[in-house]
Amino acid sequence: MNDDASLILDYLPYSYKSPQEGEYIIFLWETFLANYEKQKCQFAFIAYHMLFMSFVYFSIWKIKINKEKDFAKALIGFSKDHENNMLNASSPFSLSKIKESIVFRFLKLVGCNNAKIGEFTKIVKARNDISHSNGNIFFNSQDAVDEKINEVLESVEEIQEHTKEIIDNVFRCFLVNSWDSEVREFSNDTDQIREILIHQNYLSKKDIGDCLAYDITSLEKNRNISKIRKMFKAFKKEYAEI
């Protein structure tokens, strides 16, 4: 078993808004494992690729809700129906309505250049090559699929690195806007953190790890710093195990 394969789970959401979303990811992971262990390597890669694309959709969702104006501008050239669907989407999985080879272009909004986007789309091509009844077995060994898994994980880390600035800004805004239990969405700290920070932004373990390392001294000049620190402490207590 490729010991690194499970690393992709650290880049997928820590918890989900709906049970169905979490069940879907578990289904994909278990499908990958079952086929990998039985050396059905092509089907194992298809499931792993779907995990990768789910990660991509969650990453682009973070861009959509935190860089709304830029995201809207990036839709220029899409059909009116696609534009409306994307702007009014209620789930990251709505992005699956756009061709996979095109959806990566939204990553230009976080600094991914054309060369990197080209590398990401090669993974899509590899999946396309094996998902048709063309009489070929492209991955006939676990070593072959392991090589593609490592390639996927390199792309995942690359995309994650480009979204760090968004996560930093998301967390800063959350702390500044969520310290007052009288005006925020949920009076309880735990509920506020889970629903408004974690679920709304589909934060992964990697994202949460970055939030835990946030430099709270950068907010020292805020007049509500003592209450902001209290919220930060509540967050660290809740997710310290990560």
N, C-alpha and C positions, 0 to 999 in steps of 0.2 A: 504494500500500500504506500502510495506517495504521502509521506508524512506532512508535506506542506499543503496538500489539497484543502484541508479543513481551514486554512488561514483565510480563505475567502469569506467565511462566516463572520470573521471579526470586522469585515468591511460592510456587511449587511446590517440592517437595523437591529438594534438591541431588543426592541419590542415594537409592536405594531398597533395601529389604530383599531384594526379589526382582526378577529381570529382568523378569518379567511386568508388574509395576507400572510400571516405567519405560517399557516398550514400549507400554503402554496410553496413557500421557501423550504419548509421541512420535506415536502413531497419531492421537490427537485433534488435536494441533498440525498435523500434516501434512495431515489432512483439512480443517482450517480453511483452511490456506494454499491448497490445491488449489481449493477452492470459491470462496474470495475472489478468487483470480487469474482465475478463469473467470467471475466476476460471478454466481455462484450464491449470492447473498447470504443467502437464508434458511437454506440448508444450512450456510453458513459460520458463521452465528450459532449454529445448533444445536450445532456442534462447539465453538465458543468458550464457550457456556453450559456444556457438559460439563466443560470445563477449569475454569470458575468453580466448579462444584459439587464438583469434585475438590478444589480449594483449600479450599472450605468443610468438606468431610469431614476433610481433614488438620488444619484448624484445630480442629475439634471433637474430633478424636482427641487433640490436645494437652491439651485440657480434660479429656477422659475419663481419661487416665492420670496427670494431675498434680493433678486436683481430684476424686478418685474419690468421696468422700462426697457432694459437691455434685452430681456427675453422677448418682449413684444416686438422690438425692432428686428430681432433675428428671425421672426416669422414672415418678414417681407419676402414675397416670392412663393410662399405656400398658397394653396388654394384657400378660398374663403372658408370652406367647411373645416379644413385642417386648422386654420388659424383660430376659428371659434372654438373648436374642440380643445386645442391646446391651452388657450387662455382661460377657458372655463373648466378645465380638467379638475376633478376632485380626487384623483389618485395618480401616483407615479406610473402605474401600469397603463394609463391612458396614452403614454408616450409610445406604446407598442404599436399604435396605429400608424406611426411614421416608419418608413423603411429603415432598417437597422443601419445600413451604410450611410444614411443621411442624418440620423439622430445624433451621431457623434459630433456633428458640426456645432451643436450648441455648446460644446466644451471650449470652443474658441472664446466664449464669454469669460472663461477663467484662465485664459492664457495659453491653451493648447494650440500649437501651430499646426499647419497642414501636414508636416512630416509625421508628427505624433498621431494625428487623426488617421493618417494613412496606415500607420502600424496597427491601430485599433481595428480598422476595417478589414485588415488581413485576417483577423480572427473570425470575422463574419464570413469571409470567403471560405475559410477552412471548414466552417460549419456547413455552408452551402454545398460544398463539394461532397460531403458525406451524407447529406440528408435527402438525396434523390436516389431513385432506383436506377443507378447507372452501371451496375454490375461490378463495381470496384470496392474492395475493402482497403481503405486508406490507412486505418489504424488497426494493425493486426497483432499488436503487442502492447503490454502495459508501458513499456519504455517509450513507445511512440506517443501514447496519450499523456504520459508524464511530461514529455517535452512540451506539449501544447498547454498543459496545466501551468507549467512554469512561465510560459509566455503570457498566459492570461493573468497570472499573479503579478507579473512585472507591469502590465498595463493597468491593473487595479491600483497598484501602489503609485503609479504615475498620475492617474486621475485623482487619487486621494490627496496627493501632494498639492495639486492645483486647486483643490476645494478648501484647503486649510484656512485661507484668508476669509472665506465665507463663514466657516464654522466659528472662527474667532469673533467675527462681527456679530453673528447670531447670539453667541453666548454673552457678549458684552451688552447687547441690546436687551437680552432677557434679564440680566441682573439689574440693569438700570430701570427697566419697566415693570419688574415683578416683585419688588420689595414691599410694596404697600398692599396688604391683604384686604384693604377696604375697597380698592378700585380694580384690582386685577380679576382675571376670570375665575379663579378658584381661591377660596380663603385658606385652604390647607396647603402648606409648602410642598408636600409630597405630590399632591394632585397637580399643582401648578407646574412643577418640574416635569412630571411625567407627560402631561397632556400638551402643554404649550412649548416646552423645550424638546423633549425626546420624541414624542409622537408627531407633532406638527412638522418637525424637520427631519423625521426618520433618521435620527442620529444612530450611528453604529458604535461598536465598542471603541473603534479607533477614534471616532469623533469625540466620544465621551472622555477618552483618555486625554485628548488635547484640551478639553474643557477643564478637566481636573488640574491640568498644569497651567491654567490661565494665571497671568500676572495681575493679581487683584490690586496691586499698588498703582497700576495705570489709571485707576478710578479714584485715587486719593483726593482729587480736587472736587469730586462730586459732594455736594452738601449732605447727601444721604448716605455717605460711605459706611457709616456704622450699621445701618439697616441692610445695605447691599452686602456687607461682609457677613451678616447673619444669614442671608439667603444663600450666599456662596458656601457657608459652613453647612447648611442644610443639604445642599447639593452634594458636597463632598462626603457627608455622612451616609447619604442614600446610595451613592455609587462608588464608594471607596474600594470595593472588592475588584473593580475593573482596573 
